[in-house]
Amino acid sequence: MEGAGSGGRAGAGAGVGDTDTRPDVDIHLLGPVRIGAGPAADLVGPPKERLVLAALAVDAGRPVPRDTLIRRVWDEERPAKPYASLYPLVTRVRKRLEAAVPGARLDGHRHTYTLALAPERVDSHLYQTLTARARALVDTGDDTEALELFRRADALWRGEPLAGLTGAWAEAVRSLLTGKRRAAHTGRIAVRLRQGHFAEVVPELTALVGRYPAD
């Protein structure tokens, strides 16, 4: 996943002691691809439209070359007229985005498309920001606040990333995000062990081994 910024929303800027455990985001990739904030978030339509949104959301705020977008959506099996096939998909995603997310835009300019949205309004970007802050707190010895950030980050997950989407690009993103979650779980357990919570951590370790048996 490339890039992470500050969206100024509750999820990224709220204090560690806040009671909201599921920060509001507008684009959801950590599970089925959905759009909209909170309970109103909805699926984005057919798989190709979801792929277009996901392919732009991983680079939220940055231009994605048109050919890169085509490759992410179709892999090597691009249609006979890829640009003509891409355009209506982008148009439908733009309409859904602008209707569901106030202030968001999908801009096209000089053979690129840009999801004009602060990165941390995308759950995968916010997840990486929160876990990076948690690790920084661990390094300074602030275990309590680090655990809170790990907890808030994990609450963003709703299942397998990009659930239901196929293709080499989707699988690569899914694998990358799953690896980041595994690393965060390991870091959180290490903090718990350092605090002396040995008995409480055993079930977590067992669950972790069950989730990632190959590791």
VOPAGU-2260 file (C-alpha; in pm, 1 decimal, decimal comma):
REM VOPAGU-2260
SITE   aa  ch    i         X         Y         Z
SITE  MET   A    0       0,0       0,0       0,0
SITE  GLU   A    1     139,6     335,9     -97,2
SITE  GLY   A    2     104,6     655,1      97,1
SITE  ALA   A    3     -70,4     770,2     410,5
SITE  GLY   A    4    -186,0    1116,3     505,0
SITE  SER   A    5    -397,1    1296,7     759,2
SITE  GLY   A    6    -767,1    1322,1     703,0
SITE  GLY   A    7    -850,3    1532,7    1005,8
SITE  ARG   A    8   -1132,7    1296,4    1095,6
SITE  ALA   A    9   -1218,3    1139,9    1428,3
SITE  GLY   A   10   -1026,3     824,5    1353,1
SITE  ALA   A   11    -684,9     978,6    1302,4
SITE  GLY   A   12    -700,3    1286,8    1516,6
SITE  ALA   A   13    -902,2    1171,5    1815,0
SITE  GLY   A   14    -731,3    1128,4    2147,8
SITE  VAL   A   15    -627,5     785,9    2268,2
SITE  GLY   A   16    -883,4     791,7    2544,9
SITE  ASP   A   17   -1179,1     845,8    2311,8
SITE  THR   A   18   -1462,0     596,8    2346,0
SITE  ASP   A   19   -1518,6     554,0    1970,8
SITE  THR   A   20   -1349,7     223,4    1889,9
SITE  ARG   A   21   -1445,8     227,3    1520,7
SITE  PRO   A   22   -1328,3     552,9    1365,1
SITE  ASP   A   23   -1535,2     692,0    1079,6
SITE  VAL   A   24   -1386,1     635,3     737,5
SITE  ASP   A   25   -1545,5     676,6     394,8
SITE  ILE   A   26   -1376,5     405,9     186,7
SITE  HIS   A   27   -1359,1      54,7     329,0
SITE  LEU   A   28   -1105,4    -197,9     196,7
SITE  LEU   A   29   -1048,7    -406,2     512,6
SITE  GLY   A   30   -1332,2    -641,9     427,0
SITE  PRO   A   31   -1581,5    -606,9     140,3
SITE  VAL   A   32   -1516,6    -287,7     -56,0
SITE  ARG   A   33   -1773,5     -35,6      65,3
SITE  ILE   A   34   -1830,9     335,9      44,6
SITE  GLY   A   35   -1978,8     578,7     297,1
SITE  ALA   A   36   -1934,6     642,6     667,8
SITE  GLY   A   37   -2063,2     433,0     956,2
SITE  PRO   A   38   -2363,2     199,9     929,0
SITE  ALA   A   39   -2471,6     369,5     604,7
SITE  ALA   A   40   -2166,8     235,5     419,4
SITE  ASP   A   41   -2271,1      21,0     125,8
SITE  LEU   A   42   -2117,9    -208,2    -134,6
SITE  VAL   A   43   -1997,7     -30,1    -444,3
SITE  GLY   A   44   -2167,8    -234,4    -713,9
SITE  PRO   A   45   -2027,0    -504,1    -944,7
SITE  PRO   A   46   -1674,7    -641,5    -888,8
SITE  LYS   A   47   -1510,3    -430,6   -1159,9
SITE  GLU   A   48   -1645,4    -110,6   -1005,7
SITE  ARG   A   49   -1519,0    -221,1    -665,9
SITE  LEU   A   50   -1179,5    -291,6    -818,2
SITE  VAL   A   51   -1168,2      56,9    -970,4
SITE  LEU   A   52   -1249,5     215,7    -635,1
SITE  ALA   A   53    -997,2       0,0    -448,3
SITE  ALA   A   54    -727,8      63,5    -710,2
SITE  LEU   A   55    -771,4     437,7    -663,4
SITE  ALA   A   56    -819,8     425,3    -286,0
SITE  VAL   A   57    -483,8     259,4    -217,0
SITE  ASP   A   58    -332,2     574,0    -368,5
SITE  ALA   A   59    -586,5     819,2    -229,2
SITE  GLY   A   60    -479,2    1177,4    -290,2
SITE  ARG   A   61    -228,3    1078,9    -558,4
SITE  PRO   A   62    -269,1    1042,1    -935,9
SITE  VAL   A   63    -289,9     688,9   -1071,7
SITE  PRO   A   64    -186,8     653,4   -1438,0
SITE  ARG   A   65    -466,9     525,0   -1656,1
SITE  ASP   A   66    -261,2     226,3   -1772,1
SITE  THR   A   67    -181,5     135,4   -1410,4
SITE  LEU   A   68    -551,2     145,8   -1326,3
SITE  ILE   A   69    -630,2     -79,7   -1622,6
SITE  ARG   A   70    -363,7    -326,7   -1511,8
SITE  ARG   A   71    -499,1    -333,3   -1156,8
SITE  VAL   A   72    -853,3    -396,9   -1276,3
SITE  TRP   A   73    -789,4    -649,2   -1554,6
SITE  ASP   A   74    -437,6    -781,1   -1483,8
SITE  GLU   A   75    -301,2    -909,6   -1816,2
SITE  GLU   A   76    -646,3    -992,2   -1955,3
SITE  ARG   A   77    -731,4    -641,5   -2061,3
SITE  PRO   A   78   -1030,4    -590,5   -2291,7
SITE  ALA   A   79    -988,6    -518,3   -2661,3
SITE  LYS   A   80   -1058,4    -148,6   -2600,2
SITE  PRO   A   81    -932,7     -93,0   -2243,6
SITE  TYR   A   82    -976,6     284,3   -2232,5
SITE  ALA   A   83   -1330,9     263,3   -2363,3
SITE  SER   A   84   -1405,4     -11,7   -2109,8
SITE  LEU   A   85   -1252,7     180,1   -1820,6
SITE  TYR   A   86   -1435,4     507,0   -1878,2
SITE  PRO   A   87   -1789,9     393,4   -1786,9
SITE  LEU   A   88   -1658,8     215,0   -1478,0
SITE  VAL   A   89   -1487,7     533,5   -1359,0
SITE  THR   A   90   -1800,7     735,4   -1435,2
SITE  ARG   A   91   -2020,7     508,9   -1223,8
SITE  VAL   A   92   -1770,5     501,5    -936,9
SITE  ARG   A   93   -1745,2     881,1    -949,9
SITE  LYS   A   94   -2123,8     916,2    -919,8
SITE  ARG   A   95   -2138,7     674,1    -627,1
SITE  LEU   A   96   -1845,4     841,6    -454,6
SITE  GLU   A   97   -1970,2    1197,2    -487,0
SITE  ALA   A   98   -2320,6    1096,2    -375,0
SITE  ALA   A   99   -2197,7     905,6     -67,7
SITE  VAL   A  100   -1896,7    1109,0      49,2
SITE  PRO   A  101   -1936,4    1487,4      84,6
SITE  GLY   A  102   -1640,2    1672,8     -59,1
SITE  ALA   A  103   -1485,1    1371,7    -231,3
SITE  ARG   A  104   -1397,4    1385,6    -599,8
SITE  LEU   A  105   -1263,8    1151,3    -863,5
SITE  ASP   A  106   -1058,1    1369,8   -1095,1
SITE  GLY   A  107    -933,3    1278,1   -1440,9
SITE  HIS   A  108    -640,7    1473,1   -1583,2
SITE  ARG   A  109    -374,3    1398,7   -1845,6
SITE  HIS   A  110    -413,5    1021,6   -1858,9
SITE  THR   A  111    -440,8     988,3   -1481,8
SITE  TYR   A  112    -719,5     952,0   -1227,9
SITE  THR   A  113    -701,4    1082,0    -871,3
SITE  LEU   A  114    -926,7     998,5    -578,7
SITE  ALA   A  115    -930,9    1344,0    -420,5
SITE  LEU   A  116    -976,2    1232,5     -63,1
SITE  ALA   A  117    -750,4    1248,5     241,5
SITE  PRO   A  118    -579,4     907,7     270,5
SITE  GLU   A  119    -690,8     848,3     628,7
SITE  ARG   A  120   -1052,1     851,8     516,5
SITE  VAL   A  121    -963,2     512,8     365,1
SITE  ASP   A  122    -960,9     245,3     635,0
SITE  SER   A  123    -643,2      71,1     516,8
SITE  HIS   A  124    -446,4     397,0     526,9
SITE  LEU   A  125    -586,5     485,2     867,6
SITE  TYR   A  126    -498,1     136,8     992,0
SITE  GLN   A  127    -135,7     182,8     890,4
SITE  THR   A  128    -121,0     527,4    1048,6
SITE  LEU   A  129    -258,8     403,8    1379,7
SITE  THR   A  130     -30,8      99,2    1396,1
SITE  ALA   A  131     273,1     310,1    1306,9
SITE  ARG   A  132     186,3     548,0    1591,0
SITE  ALA   A  133     139,4     250,2    1822,6
SITE  ARG   A  134     483,7     112,8    1737,8
SITE  ALA   A  135     637,9     455,9    1796,8
SITE  LEU   A  136     476,3     466,4    2140,8
SITE  VAL   A  137     608,7     118,2    2216,2
SITE  ASP   A  138     958,2     242,9    2136,4
SITE  THR   A  139     917,1     523,0    2392,1
SITE  GLY   A  140     782,6     283,1    2656,1
SITE  ASP   A  141     424,7     416,1    2649,7
SITE  ASP   A  142     264,2      73,4    2640,0
SITE  THR   A  143     -82,3     176,8    2759,6
SITE  GLU   A  144    -145,0     425,6    2480,9
SITE  ALA   A  145      20,2     192,4    2229,2
SITE  LEU   A  146    -224,3     -86,1    2316,6
SITE  GLU   A  147    -515,1     153,4    2277,9
SITE  LEU   A  148    -400,4     249,3    1930,5
SITE  PHE   A  149    -350,8    -115,1    1834,2
SITE  ARG   A  150    -705,2    -182,4    1954,5
SITE  ARG   A  151    -851,8     108,6    1758,8
SITE  ALA   A  152    -666,2      -0,3    1447,2
SITE  ASP   A  153    -786,4    -359,0    1468,9
SITE  ALA   A  154   -1147,5    -241,1    1508,5
SITE  LEU   A  155   -1132,7    -115,8    1149,7
SITE  TRP   A  156   -1123,5    -469,5    1010,2
SITE  ARG   A  157   -1443,5    -628,2     875,5
SITE  GLY   A  158   -1301,2    -944,6     722,6
SITE  GLU   A  159   -1064,4   -1039,7     443,4
SITE  PRO   A  160    -932,3    -730,5     261,1
SITE  LEU   A  161   -1099,5    -668,7     -76,2
SITE  ALA   A  162   -1330,3    -960,1      -1,1
SITE  GLY   A  163   -1482,5   -1115,2    -311,0
SITE  LEU   A  164   -1241,5    -950,9    -556,6
SITE  THR   A  165   -1013,5   -1164,9    -769,3
SITE  GLY   A  166    -700,3   -1106,2    -974,5
SITE  ALA   A  167    -328,4   -1075,0    -917,5
SITE  TRP   A  168    -337,9    -712,9    -801,5
SITE  ALA   A  169    -622,4    -769,9    -554,5
SITE  GLU   A  170    -447,3   -1076,0    -416,8
SITE  ALA   A  171    -119,6    -885,6    -373,8
SITE  VAL   A  172    -294,1    -607,4    -180,1
SITE  ARG   A  173    -481,5    -864,2      28,7
SITE  SER   A  174    -156,9   -1042,4     115,0
SITE  LEU   A  175      20,9    -716,6     202,7
SITE  LEU   A  176    -254,0    -594,3     432,7
SITE  THR   A  177    -289,5    -932,7     599,3
SITE  GLY   A  178      84,3    -931,9     666,6
SITE  LYS   A  179      60,8    -586,3     823,0
SITE  ARG   A  180    -218,4    -705,3    1050,7
SITE  ARG   A  181     -17,4   -1009,5    1153,5
SITE  ALA   A  182     279,7    -786,9    1239,8
SITE  ALA   A  183      55,2    -556,2    1444,9
SITE  HIS   A  184     -94,5    -850,9    1633,7
SITE  THR   A  185     254,7    -976,6    1711,2
SITE  GLY   A  186     361,0    -633,1    1834,4
SITE  ARG   A  187      55,8    -598,6    2055,6
SITE  ILE   A  188     110,3    -942,9    2209,3
SITE  ALA   A  189     474,1    -855,6    2279,3
SITE  VAL   A  190     359,2    -548,7    2471,1
SITE  ARG   A  191     109,1    -754,4    2670,0
SITE  LEU   A  192     379,9   -1005,0    2759,0
SITE  ARG   A  193     608,9    -723,9    2868,3
SITE  GLN   A  194     334,2    -603,0    3098,8
SITE  GLY   A  195     318,7    -949,7    3255,8
SITE  HIS   A  196     -20,7   -1058,4    3119,9
SITE  PHE   A  197     101,3   -1410,1    3044,8
SITE  ALA   A  198    -220,9   -1601,4    3113,9
SITE  GLU   A  199    -436,0   -1354,7    2919,7
SITE  VAL   A  200    -206,3   -1369,2    2617,1
SITE  VAL   A  201    -218,4   -1749,5    2575,2
SITE  PRO   A  202    -561,2   -1748,3    2401,7
SITE  GLU   A  203    -442,7   -1465,5    2174,9
SITE  LEU   A  204    -132,4   -1660,8    2078,8
SITE  THR   A  205    -340,4   -1971,1    2011,0
SITE  ALA   A  206    -576,8   -1770,6    1792,2
SITE  LEU   A  207    -283,5   -1612,3    1609,9
SITE  VAL   A  208    -131,0   -1952,0    1532,8
SITE  GLY   A  209    -468,5   -2074,8    1411,8
SITE  ARG   A  210    -512,0   -1772,9    1185,4
SITE  TYR   A  211    -161,0   -1792,6    1038,6
SITE  PRO   A  212     -65,5   -2163,5    1055,3
SITE  ALA   A  213     200,3   -2130,4     787,2
SITE  ASP   A  214     398,2   -1884,0     999,4
